Amino acid sequence: MTAGNLLKACRERAGLSQVKMARLLNRTQSSISKLEQDHNPVDVVTFRDWTRVTNQMEAGIAFLYGVDPAAILQTIMQVTGVA
């Protein structure tokens, strides 16, 4: 999983559109799209803020430590009862 894939999965899991995420992070929708498609690298501050806004800090930490974030997201969904 790439950083962009993780960002997109977190955003979608939180039920946020790219436009809403852009507003929350003080970015443009275009910049959000480029980050999710791995056209632009994500900086540390944006990565941190993204995982906070989407309430997916565990998945972000797992990604940084090299753990498969998809497995972490799946575990979170099972614990919270969301499938």
For each residue, the residues with C-beta under 8 A, 3 or more apart:
1: 5 6 9 63 68 69 70
2: 5 6 38
3: 6 7 35 38 41 42 47 63
4: 7 8 35 36 37 38 42
5: 1 2 8 9 36 38
6: 1 2 3 9 10 59 60 63 69
7: 3 4 10 11 35 36 42 47 50
8: 4 5 11 12 36
9: 1 5 6 12 13 59 69 70 73
10: 6 7 13 14 50 51 54 56 59 60 73
11: 7 8 14 16 18 21 32 36 50 54
12: 8 9 15 16
13: 9 10 54 56 73 77
14: 10 11 53 54 55 56
15: 12
16: 11 12 20 21 24 53 54
17: 20 21
18: 11 21 22 29 32 33 36
19: 22 23 29
20: 16 17 23 24
21: 11 16 17 18 24 25 27 32 50 53
22: 18 19 25 26 27 28 29 31 32
23: 19 20 26
24: 16 20 21 53
25: 21 22 32 46 49 50 53
26: 22 23
27: 21 22 31 32 46
28: 22 31 32
29: 18 19 22 32 33
30: 33 34
31: 22 27 28 34 35 40
32: 11 18 21 22 25 27 28 29 35 36
33: 18 29 30 36 37
34: 30 31 37 39 40
35: 3 4 7 31 32 38 39 40 42 46
36: 4 5 7 8 11 18 32 33
37: 4 33 34
38: 2 3 4 5 35 41
39: 34 35
40: 31 34 35
41: 3 38
42: 3 4 7 35 46 47 50
43: 46 47
44: 47 48
45: 48 49
46: 25 27 35 42 43 49 50
47: 3 7 42 43 44 50 51 60
48: 44 45 51 52 60
49: 25 45 46 52 53
50: 7 10 11 21 25 42 46 47 53 54 60
51: 10 47 48 54 56 57 59 60
52: 48 49 55 57
53: 14 16 21 24 25 49 50
54: 10 11 13 14 16 50 51
55: 14 52
56: 10 13 14 51 59 60 73 76
57: 51 52 60 61
58: 61 62 72 76
59: 6 9 10 51 56 62 63 69 72 73 76
60: 6 10 47 48 50 51 56 57 63 64 69
61: 57 58 64 65
62: 58 59 65 67 68 69 71 72
63: 1 3 6 59 60 66 67 69
64: 60 61
65: 61 62
66: 63
67: 62 63 71 72
68: 1 62 71 72
69: 1 6 9 59 60 62 63 72 73
70: 1 9 73 74
71: 62 67 68 74 75
72: 58 59 62 67 68 69 75 76
73: 9 10 13 56 59 69 70 76 77
74: 70 71 77 78
75: 71 72 78 79
76: 56 58 59 72 73 79 80
77: 13 73 74 80 82 83
78: 74 75 81 83
79: 75 76
80: 76 77
81: 78
82: 77
83: 77 78
